[in-house]
Amino acid sequence: MTDRNHRQRRPMKPTDPRLRAYRDEHVRALLAELHERGQDFGLVFPSATTDKTLDGRVLVRFNTAPLSTLLNLLTLLLDADRERSCGS
């Protein structure tokens, strides 16, 4: 990914309609990935779990953060992991 592409990326908003496609089991798998990838960067989310569904959107329990927060965190971790592996 070039720096130009990286700068053009926008965080996903909590109102993004694509979030309605995620179901509880998908979000649980993403949370597992967050736990795994976050450890490499010293980020630990032991209490992160799915919460309730509000208006068709699964909430993640970071104090009931929306799924978009989880997806944005994973994107940042994946970018950091790629940059780290390209630099070595």
KELUM-328662 format. One record per atom (N, C-alpha, C, O): residue in three letters; chain; atom name; x, y, z. Coordinates in pm, 1 decimal. Example, Ala and Ser with C-alpha at 12.3 -4.5 7.8 and 13.67 -1.06 7.14 Angstrom:
BEGIN
{rest:ALA kette:A atom:N X:1319.0 Y:-569.0 Z:780.0}
{rest:ALA kette:A atom:CA X:1230.0 Y:-450.0 Z:780.0}
{rest:ALA kette:A atom:C X:1320.0 Y:-330.0 Z:780.0}
{rest:ALA kette:A atom:O X:1423.6 Y:-331.9 Z:846.5}
{rest:SER kette:A atom:N X:1285.0 Y:-225.0 Z:708.0}
{rest:SER kette:A atom:CA X:1367.0 Y:-106.0 Z:714.0}
{rest:SER kette:A atom:C X:1290.0 Y:3.0 Z:787.0}
{rest:SER kette:A atom:O X:1340.9 Y:113.8 Z:803.9}
REM end
This chain:
BEGIN
{rest:MET kette:A atom:N X:85.5 Y:-117.7 Z:0.0}
{rest:MET kette:A atom:CA X:0.0 Y:0.0 Z:0.0}
{rest:MET kette:A atom:C X:89.3 Y:122.9 Z:0.0}
{rest:MET kette:A atom:O X:184.5 Y:130.5 Z:77.7}
{rest:THR kette:A atom:N X:59.9 Y:217.4 Z:-84.8}
{rest:THR kette:A atom:CA X:139.3 Y:338.4 Z:-91.1}
{rest:THR kette:A atom:C X:91.7 Y:437.1 Z:13.8}
{rest:THR kette:A atom:O X:-18.8 Y:426.2 Z:67.0}
{rest:ASP kette:A atom:N X:178.5 Y:534.6 Z:42.3}
{rest:ASP kette:A atom:CA X:140.5 Y:637.5 Z:138.8}
{rest:ASP kette:A atom:C X:17.8 Y:714.5 Z:91.1}
{rest:ASP kette:A atom:O X:-65.3 Y:756.1 Z:171.8}
{rest:ARG kette:A atom:N X:6.7 Y:733.3 Z:-41.0}
{rest:ARG kette:A atom:CA X:-107.1 Y:805.4 Z:-95.4}
{rest:ARG kette:A atom:C X:-237.7 Y:731.3 Z:-63.2}
{rest:ARG kette:A atom:O X:-335.1 Y:793.5 Z:-21.1}
{rest:ASN kette:A atom:N X:-240.0 Y:599.7 Z:-82.8}
{rest:ASN kette:A atom:CA X:-360.0 Y:521.1 Z:-52.3}
{rest:ASN kette:A atom:C X:-391.1 Y:524.1 Z:96.0}
{rest:ASN kette:A atom:O X:-507.2 Y:532.6 Z:136.0}
{rest:HIS kette:A atom:N X:-286.7 Y:517.1 Z:177.6}
{rest:HIS kette:A atom:CA X:-304.0 Y:516.0 Z:322.8}
{rest:HIS kette:A atom:C X:-369.5 Y:646.6 Z:368.8}
{rest:HIS kette:A atom:O X:-456.5 Y:644.7 Z:455.9}
{rest:ARG kette:A atom:N X:-328.7 Y:758.6 Z:311.8}
{rest:ARG kette:A atom:CA X:-384.3 Y:888.2 Z:352.7}
{rest:ARG kette:A atom:C X:-529.0 Y:904.0 Z:307.7}
{rest:ARG kette:A atom:O X:-604.9 Y:976.9 Z:371.6}
{rest:GLN kette:A atom:N X:-569.1 Y:838.0 Z:199.8}
{rest:GLN kette:A atom:CA X:-704.5 Y:852.6 Z:148.2}
{rest:GLN kette:A atom:C X:-805.8 Y:768.3 Z:225.5}
{rest:GLN kette:A atom:O X:-926.1 Y:792.2 Z:214.6}
{rest:ARG kette:A atom:N X:-760.4 Y:671.5 Z:302.4}
{rest:ARG kette:A atom:CA X:-852.9 Y:585.9 Z:375.9}
{rest:ARG kette:A atom:C X:-922.5 Y:665.7 Z:484.9}
{rest:ARG kette:A atom:O X:-860.2 Y:744.0 Z:556.6}
{rest:ARG kette:A atom:N X:-1049.5 Y:644.8 Z:495.4}
{rest:ARG kette:A atom:CA X:-1129.8 Y:711.2 Z:599.3}
{rest:ARG kette:A atom:C X:-1177.0 Y:606.1 Z:698.7}
{rest:ARG kette:A atom:O X:-1207.5 Y:493.3 Z:660.2}
{rest:PRO kette:A atom:N X:-1183.0 Y:642.5 Z:825.4}
{rest:PRO kette:A atom:CA X:-1237.6 Y:547.2 Z:923.4}
{rest:PRO kette:A atom:C X:-1383.3 Y:516.8 Z:891.8}
{rest:PRO kette:A atom:O X:-1456.0 Y:600.6 Z:838.5}
{rest:MET kette:A atom:N X:-1423.9 Y:396.5 Z:925.3}
{rest:MET kette:A atom:CA X:-1563.3 Y:357.1 Z:906.9}
{rest:MET kette:A atom:C X:-1647.6 Y:426.9 Z:1013.4}
{rest:MET kette:A atom:O X:-1608.8 Y:433.9 Z:1130.1}
{rest:LYS kette:A atom:N X:-1761.1 Y:477.6 Z:972.6}
{rest:LYS kette:A atom:CA X:-1850.6 Y:546.0 Z:1066.0}
{rest:LYS kette:A atom:C X:-1949.5 Y:447.1 Z:1126.3}
{rest:LYS kette:A atom:O X:-1983.2 Y:347.2 Z:1062.9}
{rest:PRO kette:A atom:N X:-1996.3 Y:473.7 Z:1247.8}
{rest:PRO kette:A atom:CA X:-2093.8 Y:384.7 Z:1311.4}
{rest:PRO kette:A atom:C X:-2223.6 Y:371.0 Z:1233.4}
{rest:PRO kette:A atom:O X:-2297.3 Y:274.4 Z:1253.2}
{rest:THR kette:A atom:N X:-2252.6 Y:464.4 Z:1146.6}
{rest:THR kette:A atom:CA X:-2376.7 Y:461.1 Z:1069.0}
{rest:THR kette:A atom:C X:-2359.5 Y:395.2 Z:932.0}
{rest:THR kette:A atom:O X:-2453.7 Y:392.6 Z:852.8}
{rest:ASP kette:A atom:N X:-2240.8 Y:342.1 Z:903.3}
{rest:ASP kette:A atom:CA X:-2215.3 Y:278.8 Z:774.0}
{rest:ASP kette:A atom:C X:-2310.8 Y:161.2 Z:756.0}
{rest:ASP kette:A atom:O X:-2313.5 Y:72.5 Z:841.3}
{rest:PRO kette:A atom:N X:-2389.2 Y:156.9 Z:648.6}
{rest:PRO kette:A atom:CA X:-2487.8 Y:50.1 Z:629.8}
{rest:PRO kette:A atom:C X:-2426.1 Y:-88.8 Z:614.9}
{rest:PRO kette:A atom:O X:-2494.0 Y:-188.6 Z:639.0}
{rest:ARG kette:A atom:N X:-2298.2 Y:-97.4 Z:575.3}
{rest:ARG kette:A atom:CA X:-2232.1 Y:-228.0 Z:562.1}
{rest:ARG kette:A atom:C X:-2221.9 Y:-300.5 Z:695.8}
{rest:ARG kette:A atom:O X:-2209.0 Y:-422.9 Z:698.7}
{rest:LEU kette:A atom:N X:-2227.5 Y:-227.3 Z:805.3}
{rest:LEU kette:A atom:CA X:-2216.0 Y:-288.3 Z:937.6}
{rest:LEU kette:A atom:C X:-2333.2 Y:-380.3 Z:969.6}
{rest:LEU kette:A atom:O X:-2320.7 Y:-469.1 Z:1053.9}
{rest:ARG kette:A atom:N X:-2445.4 Y:-360.6 Z:904.2}
{rest:ARG kette:A atom:CA X:-2563.3 Y:-444.4 Z:930.0}
{rest:ARG kette:A atom:C X:-2542.5 Y:-588.6 Z:882.8}
{rest:ARG kette:A atom:O X:-2615.8 Y:-678.6 Z:923.9}
{rest:ALA kette:A atom:N X:-2443.8 Y:-610.3 Z:797.7}
{rest:ALA kette:A atom:CA X:-2416.4 Y:-745.7 Z:746.4}
{rest:ALA kette:A atom:C X:-2342.1 Y:-832.1 Z:848.2}
{rest:ALA kette:A atom:O X:-2340.7 Y:-954.5 Z:835.2}
{rest:TYR kette:A atom:N X:-2281.3 Y:-771.3 Z:947.8}
{rest:TYR kette:A atom:CA X:-2205.0 Y:-846.5 Z:1048.0}
{rest:TYR kette:A atom:C X:-2298.9 Y:-905.5 Z:1152.2}
{rest:TYR kette:A atom:O X:-2384.9 Y:-836.2 Z:1206.4}
{rest:ARG kette:A atom:N X:-2281.6 Y:-1032.6 Z:1179.1}
{rest:ARG kette:A atom:CA X:-2359.2 Y:-1100.2 Z:1281.7}
{rest:ARG kette:A atom:C X:-2269.1 Y:-1130.1 Z:1399.8}
{rest:ARG kette:A atom:O X:-2147.0 Y:-1115.8 Z:1392.6}
{rest:ASP kette:A atom:N X:-2331.0 Y:-1171.3 Z:1507.2}
{rest:ASP kette:A atom:CA X:-2260.4 Y:-1193.6 Z:1632.7}
{rest:ASP kette:A atom:C X:-2137.3 Y:-1283.2 Z:1615.7}
{rest:ASP kette:A atom:O X:-2030.5 Y:-1251.6 Z:1668.0}
{rest:GLU kette:A atom:N X:-2151.1 Y:-1393.5 Z:1543.6}
{rest:GLU kette:A atom:CA X:-2037.4 Y:-1486.1 Z:1528.7}
{rest:GLU kette:A atom:C X:-1923.3 Y:-1422.9 Z:1449.6}
{rest:GLU kette:A atom:O X:-1806.7 Y:-1451.9 Z:1476.3}
{rest:HIS kette:A atom:N X:-1955.2 Y:-1336.8 Z:1352.2}
{rest:HIS kette:A atom:CA X:-1851.0 Y:-1266.2 Z:1277.5}
{rest:HIS kette:A atom:C X:-1776.0 Y:-1170.7 Z:1368.8}
{rest:HIS kette:A atom:O X:-1653.2 Y:-1162.5 Z:1364.9}
{rest:VAL kette:A atom:N X:-1851.3 Y:-1098.6 Z:1450.8}
{rest:VAL kette:A atom:CA X:-1790.8 Y:-1000.5 Z:1540.5}
{rest:VAL kette:A atom:C X:-1704.0 Y:-1070.8 Z:1644.2}
{rest:VAL kette:A atom:O X:-1597.3 Y:-1020.8 Z:1679.9}
{rest:ARG kette:A atom:N X:-1748.5 Y:-1185.6 Z:1692.5}
{rest:ARG kette:A atom:CA X:-1666.3 Y:-1261.5 Z:1788.0}
{rest:ARG kette:A atom:C X:-1533.9 Y:-1303.8 Z:1725.1}
{rest:ARG kette:A atom:O X:-1430.4 Y:-1301.1 Z:1791.7}
{rest:ALA kette:A atom:N X:-1535.8 Y:-1342.7 Z:1598.0}
{rest:ALA kette:A atom:CA X:-1412.3 Y:-1378.9 Z:1527.9}
{rest:ALA kette:A atom:C X:-1321.0 Y:-1256.9 Z:1512.2}
{rest:ALA kette:A atom:O X:-1199.2 Y:-1268.4 Z:1525.7}
{rest:LEU kette:A atom:N X:-1379.2 Y:-1141.4 Z:1483.9}
{rest:LEU kette:A atom:CA X:-1300.1 Y:-1019.0 Z:1473.3}
{rest:LEU kette:A atom:C X:-1240.1 Y:-979.4 Z:1607.7}
{rest:LEU kette:A atom:O X:-1126.8 Y:-931.7 Z:1614.2}
{rest:LEU kette:A atom:N X:-1316.6 Y:-999.3 Z:1714.8}
{rest:LEU kette:A atom:CA X:-1263.8 Y:-971.1 Z:1848.9}
{rest:LEU kette:A atom:C X:-1146.2 Y:-1062.9 Z:1881.1}
{rest:LEU kette:A atom:O X:-1048.0 Y:-1018.9 Z:1941.1}
{rest:ALA kette:A atom:N X:-1155.3 Y:-1189.7 Z:1841.9}
{rest:ALA kette:A atom:CA X:-1044.3 Y:-1282.4 Z:1863.8}
{rest:ALA kette:A atom:C X:-920.2 Y:-1234.9 Z:1787.9}
{rest:ALA kette:A atom:O X:-808.2 Y:-1242.0 Z:1838.6}
{rest:GLU kette:A atom:N X:-942.3 Y:-1186.7 Z:1666.4}
{rest:GLU kette:A atom:CA X:-829.4 Y:-1134.6 Z:1588.2}
{rest:GLU kette:A atom:C X:-771.4 Y:-1009.7 Z:1654.0}
{rest:GLU kette:A atom:O X:-649.6 Y:-992.4 Z:1656.8}
{rest:LEU kette:A atom:N X:-856.1 Y:-923.9 Z:1706.1}
{rest:LEU kette:A atom:CA X:-808.7 Y:-804.7 Z:1776.9}
{rest:LEU kette:A atom:C X:-723.8 Y:-844.3 Z:1897.1}
{rest:LEU kette:A atom:O X:-617.5 Y:-786.4 Z:1919.4}
{rest:HIS kette:A atom:N X:-769.6 Y:-942.0 Z:1974.5}
{rest:HIS kette:A atom:CA X:-692.8 Y:-988.4 Z:2090.5}
{rest:HIS kette:A atom:C X:-556.0 Y:-1037.6 Z:2046.3}
{rest:HIS kette:A atom:O X:-454.5 Y:-1003.8 Z:2107.4}
{rest:GLU kette:A atom:N X:-553.2 Y:-1117.2 Z:1940.3}
{rest:GLU kette:A atom:CA X:-427.9 Y:-1175.9 Z:1892.7}
{rest:GLU kette:A atom:C X:-332.5 Y:-1069.4 Z:1836.8}
{rest:GLU kette:A atom:O X:-215.9 Y:-1063.5 Z:1875.8}
{rest:ARG kette:A atom:N X:-381.7 Y:-987.2 Z:1747.3}
{rest:ARG kette:A atom:CA X:-296.3 Y:-885.7 Z:1684.0}
{rest:ARG kette:A atom:C X:-257.3 Y:-775.7 Z:1781.4}
{rest:ARG kette:A atom:O X:-146.6 Y:-722.5 Z:1773.6}
{rest:GLY kette:A atom:N X:-346.0 Y:-741.3 Z:1871.9}
{rest:GLY kette:A atom:CA X:-318.0 Y:-635.3 Z:1966.9}
{rest:GLY kette:A atom:C X:-205.2 Y:-668.1 Z:2062.0}
{rest:GLY kette:A atom:O X:-131.7 Y:-578.9 Z:2104.3}
{rest:GLN kette:A atom:N X:-190.5 Y:-795.1 Z:2096.4}
{rest:GLN kette:A atom:CA X:-84.7 Y:-835.1 Z:2189.0}
{rest:GLN kette:A atom:C X:53.4 Y:-801.8 Z:2135.2}
{rest:GLN kette:A atom:O X:142.3 Y:-765.3 Z:2212.2}
{rest:ASP kette:A atom:N X:73.0 Y:-813.9 Z:2003.6}
{rest:ASP kette:A atom:CA X:201.8 Y:-782.0 Z:1942.7}
{rest:ASP kette:A atom:C X:239.5 Y:-635.5 Z:1960.6}
{rest:ASP kette:A atom:O X:357.0 Y:-599.3 Z:1953.3}
{rest:PHE kette:A atom:N X:139.8 Y:-552.3 Z:1984.1}
{rest:PHE kette:A atom:CA X:163.1 Y:-408.9 Z:2000.9}
{rest:PHE kette:A atom:C X:139.8 Y:-362.8 Z:2145.1}
{rest:PHE kette:A atom:O X:136.9 Y:-242.8 Z:2172.7}
{rest:GLY kette:A atom:N X:123.5 Y:-457.6 Z:2235.7}
{rest:GLY kette:A atom:CA X:102.2 Y:-424.3 Z:2375.7}
{rest:GLY kette:A atom:C X:-39.6 Y:-378.7 Z:2405.6}
{rest:GLY kette:A atom:O X:-64.8 Y:-320.3 Z:2511.0}
{rest:LEU kette:A atom:N X:-132.0 Y:-404.3 Z:2315.1}
{rest:LEU kette:A atom:CA X:-271.8 Y:-367.2 Z:2336.8}
{rest:LEU kette:A atom:C X:-348.5 Y:-489.6 Z:2384.2}
{rest:LEU kette:A atom:O X:-351.5 Y:-592.3 Z:2316.5}
{rest:VAL kette:A atom:N X:-409.4 Y:-478.0 Z:2499.2}
{rest:VAL kette:A atom:CA X:-481.8 Y:-590.5 Z:2556.5}
{rest:VAL kette:A atom:C X:-625.0 Y:-546.2 Z:2583.4}
{rest:VAL kette:A atom:O X:-649.2 Y:-444.0 Z:2647.5}
{rest:PHE kette:A atom:N X:-718.0 Y:-624.2 Z:2533.7}
{rest:PHE kette:A atom:CA X:-859.3 Y:-594.1 Z:2550.5}
{rest:PHE kette:A atom:C X:-929.0 Y:-715.3 Z:2612.0}
{rest:PHE kette:A atom:O X:-1009.5 Y:-779.9 Z:2545.0}
{rest:PRO kette:A atom:N X:-899.8 Y:-747.3 Z:2737.7}
{rest:PRO kette:A atom:CA X:-953.4 Y:-870.6 Z:2796.1}
{rest:PRO kette:A atom:C X:-1104.6 Y:-871.2 Z:2810.3}
{rest:PRO kette:A atom:O X:-1166.4 Y:-977.6 Z:2808.6}
{rest:SER kette:A atom:N X:-1163.9 Y:-756.3 Z:2824.0}
{rest:SER kette:A atom:CA X:-1309.6 Y:-754.8 Z:2845.5}
{rest:SER kette:A atom:C X:-1387.1 Y:-725.0 Z:2718.1}
{rest:SER kette:A atom:O X:-1509.9 Y:-717.1 Z:2722.2}
{rest:ALA kette:A atom:N X:-1319.2 Y:-708.3 Z:2604.9}
{rest:ALA kette:A atom:CA X:-1390.8 Y:-679.0 Z:2480.7}
{rest:ALA kette:A atom:C X:-1473.9 Y:-799.9 Z:2440.1}
{rest:ALA kette:A atom:O X:-1422.7 Y:-911.4 Z:2430.6}
{rest:THR kette:A atom:N X:-1598.4 Y:-777.2 Z:2417.0}
{rest:THR kette:A atom:CA X:-1691.5 Y:-882.2 Z:2377.1}
{rest:THR kette:A atom:C X:-1807.9 Y:-817.9 Z:2303.3}
{rest:THR kette:A atom:O X:-1819.4 Y:-695.5 Z:2298.1}
{rest:THR kette:A atom:N X:-1893.0 Y:-900.3 Z:2247.1}
{rest:THR kette:A atom:CA X:-2012.1 Y:-842.5 Z:2184.5}
{rest:THR kette:A atom:C X:-2108.5 Y:-802.0 Z:2294.7}
{rest:THR kette:A atom:O X:-2110.0 Y:-860.1 Z:2403.2}
{rest:ASP kette:A atom:N X:-2186.6 Y:-704.0 Z:2265.0}
{rest:ASP kette:A atom:CA X:-2284.4 Y:-655.1 Z:2361.3}
{rest:ASP kette:A atom:C X:-2422.5 Y:-682.9 Z:2304.2}
{rest:ASP kette:A atom:O X:-2455.4 Y:-798.1 Z:2275.8}
{rest:LYS kette:A atom:N X:-2500.0 Y:-584.2 Z:2287.9}
{rest:LYS kette:A atom:CA X:-2634.4 Y:-603.1 Z:2234.2}
{rest:LYS kette:A atom:C X:-2637.5 Y:-557.2 Z:2088.7}
{rest:LYS kette:A atom:O X:-2539.4 Y:-503.6 Z:2037.1}
{rest:THR kette:A atom:N X:-2748.5 Y:-578.5 Z:2025.0}
{rest:THR kette:A atom:CA X:-2770.6 Y:-528.5 Z:1890.0}
{rest:THR kette:A atom:C X:-2865.0 Y:-409.9 Z:1901.1}
{rest:THR kette:A atom:O X:-2972.2 Y:-419.0 Z:1961.0}
{rest:LEU kette:A atom:N X:-2824.1 Y:-300.4 Z:1843.3}
{rest:LEU kette:A atom:CA X:-2901.9 Y:-177.9 Z:1850.5}
{rest:LEU kette:A atom:C X:-2929.0 Y:-129.9 Z:1709.2}
{rest:LEU kette:A atom:O X:-2835.6 Y:-102.9 Z:1633.8}
{rest:ASP kette:A atom:N X:-3053.5 Y:-119.2 Z:1673.3}
{rest:ASP kette:A atom:CA X:-3093.7 Y:-73.0 Z:1540.4}
{rest:ASP kette:A atom:C X:-3026.1 Y:-154.8 Z:1430.4}
{rest:ASP kette:A atom:O X:-2983.9 Y:-99.8 Z:1328.7}
{rest:GLY kette:A atom:N X:-3016.2 Y:-285.5 Z:1451.2}
{rest:GLY kette:A atom:CA X:-2957.4 Y:-374.1 Z:1351.6}
{rest:GLY kette:A atom:C X:-2806.4 Y:-378.5 Z:1350.8}
{rest:GLY kette:A atom:O X:-2747.8 Y:-444.1 Z:1264.6}
{rest:ARG kette:A atom:N X:-2741.4 Y:-311.1 Z:1443.7}
{rest:ARG kette:A atom:CA X:-2595.2 Y:-307.7 Z:1449.8}
{rest:ARG kette:A atom:C X:-2548.0 Y:-376.3 Z:1577.7}
{rest:ARG kette:A atom:O X:-2596.5 Y:-347.1 Z:1686.9}
{rest:VAL kette:A atom:N X:-2452.2 Y:-468.2 Z:1562.2}
{rest:VAL kette:A atom:CA X:-2394.9 Y:-535.1 Z:1678.7}
{rest:VAL kette:A atom:C X:-2300.9 Y:-436.9 Z:1747.6}
{rest:VAL kette:A atom:O X:-2214.5 Y:-377.6 Z:1683.0}
{rest:LEU kette:A atom:N X:-2317.3 Y:-419.7 Z:1877.9}
{rest:LEU kette:A atom:CA X:-2228.1 Y:-333.4 Z:1954.9}
{rest:LEU kette:A atom:C X:-2117.9 Y:-418.5 Z:2018.3}
{rest:LEU kette:A atom:O X:-2138.9 Y:-534.5 Z:2053.8}
{rest:VAL kette:A atom:N X:-2002.6 Y:-358.6 Z:2031.0}
{rest:VAL kette:A atom:CA X:-1888.1 Y:-423.1 Z:2093.9}
{rest:VAL kette:A atom:C X:-1869.8 Y:-357.6 Z:2229.5}
{rest:VAL kette:A atom:O X:-1878.8 Y:-235.5 Z:2242.2}
{rest:ARG kette:A atom:N X:-1844.6 Y:-437.7 Z:2329.0}
{rest:ARG kette:A atom:CA X:-1832.3 Y:-383.3 Z:2463.1}
{rest:ARG kette:A atom:C X:-1691.6 Y:-329.3 Z:2486.9}
{rest:ARG kette:A atom:O X:-1607.4 Y:-396.4 Z:2546.6}
{rest:PHE kette:A atom:N X:-1668.0 Y:-209.7 Z:2440.4}
{rest:PHE kette:A atom:CA X:-1561.1 Y:-119.9 Z:2484.4}
{rest:PHE kette:A atom:C X:-1639.5 Y:-4.3 Z:2541.9}
{rest:PHE kette:A atom:O X:-1629.1 Y:108.2 Z:2493.1}
{rest:ASN kette:A atom:N X:-1714.0 Y:-29.2 Z:2640.3}
{rest:ASN kette:A atom:CA X:-1810.8 Y:67.3 Z:2690.0}
{rest:ASN kette:A atom:C X:-1917.5 Y:89.0 Z:2582.2}
{rest:ASN kette:A atom:O X:-1954.8 Y:202.6 Z:2552.9}
{rest:THR kette:A atom:N X:-1965.2 Y:-19.0 Z:2524.6}
{rest:THR kette:A atom:CA X:-2064.9 Y:-26.7 Z:2417.4}
{rest:THR kette:A atom:C X:-2027.5 Y:55.6 Z:2293.6}
{rest:THR kette:A atom:O X:-2109.1 Y:130.4 Z:2239.7}
{rest:ALA kette:A atom:N X:-1903.7 Y:40.1 Z:2250.8}
{rest:ALA kette:A atom:CA X:-1859.5 Y:104.1 Z:2126.8}
{rest:ALA kette:A atom:C X:-1924.9 Y:34.8 Z:2008.3}
{rest:ALA kette:A atom:O X:-1958.4 Y:-83.4 Z:2016.7}
{rest:PRO kette:A atom:N X:-1943.4 Y:106.0 Z:1898.9}
{rest:PRO kette:A atom:CA X:-2000.4 Y:41.9 Z:1780.6}
{rest:PRO kette:A atom:C X:-1898.7 Y:-49.3 Z:1713.0}
{rest:PRO kette:A atom:O X:-1778.6 Y:-39.1 Z:1737.8}
{rest:LEU kette:A atom:N X:-1947.3 Y:-137.2 Z:1628.5}
{rest:LEU kette:A atom:CA X:-1863.5 Y:-228.9 Z:1553.8}
{rest:LEU kette:A atom:C X:-1759.4 Y:-153.8 Z:1471.1}
{rest:LEU kette:A atom:O X:-1649.1 Y:-204.3 Z:1450.3}
{rest:SER kette:A atom:N X:-1792.7 Y:-36.3 Z:1424.8}
{rest:SER kette:A atom:CA X:-1697.7 Y:41.5 Z:1344.6}
{rest:SER kette:A atom:C X:-1568.7 Y:67.4 Z:1421.7}
{rest:SER kette:A atom:O X:-1461.6 Y:72.1 Z:1361.2}
{rest:THR kette:A atom:N X:-1576.1 Y:84.4 Z:1553.3}
{rest:THR kette:A atom:CA X:-1456.8 Y:104.8 Z:1634.2}
{rest:THR kette:A atom:C X:-1366.3 Y:-17.7 Z:1626.7}
{rest:THR kette:A atom:O X:-1244.9 Y:-4.8 Z:1611.2}
{rest:LEU kette:A atom:N X:-1424.9 Y:-135.5 Z:1637.7}
{rest:LEU kette:A atom:CA X:-1348.7 Y:-259.6 Z:1627.5}
{rest:LEU kette:A atom:C X:-1282.9 Y:-271.0 Z:1490.3}
{rest:LEU kette:A atom:O X:-1164.3 Y:-302.4 Z:1480.6}
{rest:LEU kette:A atom:N X:-1359.3 Y:-245.7 Z:1384.8}
{rest:LEU kette:A atom:CA X:-1305.1 Y:-256.5 Z:1249.0}
{rest:LEU kette:A atom:C X:-1195.5 Y:-153.3 Z:1224.6}
{rest:LEU kette:A atom:O X:-1095.5 Y:-184.1 Z:1159.7}
{rest:ASN kette:A atom:N X:-1212.3 Y:-33.1 Z:1274.8}
{rest:ASN kette:A atom:CA X:-1109.3 Y:70.3 Z:1258.8}
{rest:ASN kette:A atom:C X:-982.6 Y:34.0 Z:1336.2}
{rest:ASN kette:A atom:O X:-872.0 Y:56.3 Z:1287.0}
{rest:LEU kette:A atom:N X:-997.4 Y:-21.4 Z:1456.2}
{rest:LEU kette:A atom:CA X:-880.3 Y:-66.3 Z:1533.0}
{rest:LEU kette:A atom:C X:-806.7 Y:-178.1 Z:1460.1}
{rest:LEU kette:A atom:O X:-683.9 Y:-176.3 Z:1451.7}
{rest:LEU kette:A atom:N X:-880.0 Y:-274.0 Z:1408.1}
{rest:LEU kette:A atom:CA X:-817.2 Y:-382.3 Z:1333.3}
{rest:LEU kette:A atom:C X:-744.3 Y:-330.5 Z:1209.5}
{rest:LEU kette:A atom:O X:-635.2 Y:-377.8 Z:1177.5}
{rest:THR kette:A atom:N X:-802.6 Y:-235.7 Z:1141.3}
{rest:THR kette:A atom:CA X:-738.1 Y:-176.7 Z:1024.0}
{rest:THR kette:A atom:C X:-605.9 Y:-111.1 Z:1062.7}
{rest:THR kette:A atom:O X:-505.2 Y:-128.4 Z:994.0}
{rest:LEU kette:A atom:N X:-606.4 Y:-36.7 Z:1171.6}
{rest:LEU kette:A atom:CA X:-483.0 Y:27.2 Z:1218.2}
{rest:LEU kette:A atom:C X:-377.1 Y:-76.8 Z:1255.6}
{rest:LEU kette:A atom:O X:-259.5 Y:-60.6 Z:1223.2}
{rest:LEU kette:A atom:N X:-418.8 Y:-182.6 Z:1323.3}
{rest:LEU kette:A atom:CA X:-324.2 Y:-287.4 Z:1361.7}
{rest:LEU kette:A atom:C X:-269.1 Y:-360.2 Z:1239.6}
{rest:LEU kette:A atom:O X:-149.9 Y:-390.7 Z:1234.2}
{rest:LEU kette:A atom:N X:-353.7 Y:-388.0 Z:1142.7}
{rest:LEU kette:A atom:CA X:-307.9 Y:-453.5 Z:1020.0}
{rest:LEU kette:A atom:C X:-209.6 Y:-363.9 Z:944.6}
{rest:LEU kette:A atom:O X:-108.2 Y:-412.2 Z:894.1}
{rest:ASP kette:A atom:N X:-238.8 Y:-234.4 Z:936.7}
{rest:ASP kette:A atom:CA X:-146.5 Y:-140.7 Z:871.2}
{rest:ASP kette:A atom:C X:-12.5 Y:-136.9 Z:944.1}
{rest:ASP kette:A atom:O X:93.2 Y:-140.8 Z:881.1}
{rest:ALA kette:A atom:N X:-17.2 Y:-129.4 Z:1076.8}
{rest:ALA kette:A atom:CA X:106.6 Y:-125.8 Z:1154.8}
{rest:ALA kette:A atom:C X:186.1 Y:-255.2 Z:1139.1}
{rest:ALA kette:A atom:O X:309.0 Y:-252.8 Z:1131.5}
{rest:ASP kette:A atom:N X:116.5 Y:-366.1 Z:1134.4}
{rest:ASP kette:A atom:CA X:183.2 Y:-495.3 Z:1116.7}
{rest:ASP kette:A atom:C X:248.7 Y:-503.6 Z:979.2}
{rest:ASP kette:A atom:O X:360.9 Y:-552.8 Z:966.7}
{rest:ARG kette:A atom:N X:179.9 Y:-456.2 Z:876.7}
{rest:ARG kette:A atom:CA X:236.9 Y:-454.9 Z:740.3}
{rest:ARG kette:A atom:C X:359.9 Y:-364.3 Z:734.9}
{rest:ARG kette:A atom:O X:462.6 Y:-402.0 Z:678.5}
{rest:GLU kette:A atom:N X:349.3 Y:-246.6 Z:792.9}
{rest:GLU kette:A atom:CA X:462.6 Y:-153.6 Z:791.4}
{rest:GLU kette:A atom:C X:582.7 Y:-213.2 Z:865.6}
{rest:GLU kette:A atom:O X:697.0 Y:-199.2 Z:822.2}
{rest:ARG kette:A atom:N X:555.3 Y:-278.6 Z:975.7}
{rest:ARG kette:A atom:CA X:661.7 Y:-339.8 Z:1054.0}
{rest:ARG kette:A atom:C X:727.4 Y:-452.5 Z:977.3}
{rest:ARG kette:A atom:O X:849.9 Y:-464.9 Z:979.7}
{rest:SER kette:A atom:N X:648.9 Y:-535.5 Z:908.8}
{rest:SER kette:A atom:CA X:705.4 Y:-647.9 Z:835.0}
{rest:SER kette:A atom:C X:779.2 Y:-601.1 Z:708.6}
{rest:SER kette:A atom:O X:875.0 Y:-665.5 Z:665.9}
{rest:CYS kette:A atom:N X:736.1 Y:-492.0 Z:650.1}
{rest:CYS kette:A atom:CA X:805.9 Y:-437.9 Z:531.3}
{rest:CYS kette:A atom:C X:937.9 Y:-371.8 Z:571.8}
{rest:CYS kette:A atom:O X:1032.8 Y:-368.0 Z:493.5}
{rest:GLY kette:A atom:N X:942.7 Y:-320.9 Z:692.4}
{rest:GLY kette:A atom:CA X:1063.8 Y:-254.1 Z:740.9}
{rest:GLY kette:A atom:C X:1171.1 Y:-348.7 Z:788.2}
{rest:GLY kette:A atom:O X:1285.0 Y:-306.8 Z:808.5}
{rest:SER kette:A atom:N X:1137.3 Y:-478.7 Z:807.0}
{rest:SER kette:A atom:CA X:1237.7 Y:-572.4 Z:856.5}
{rest:SER kette:A atom:C X:1301.4 Y:-652.1 Z:747.7}
{rest:SER kette:A atom:O X:1388.1 Y:-735.2 Z:774.7}
REM end
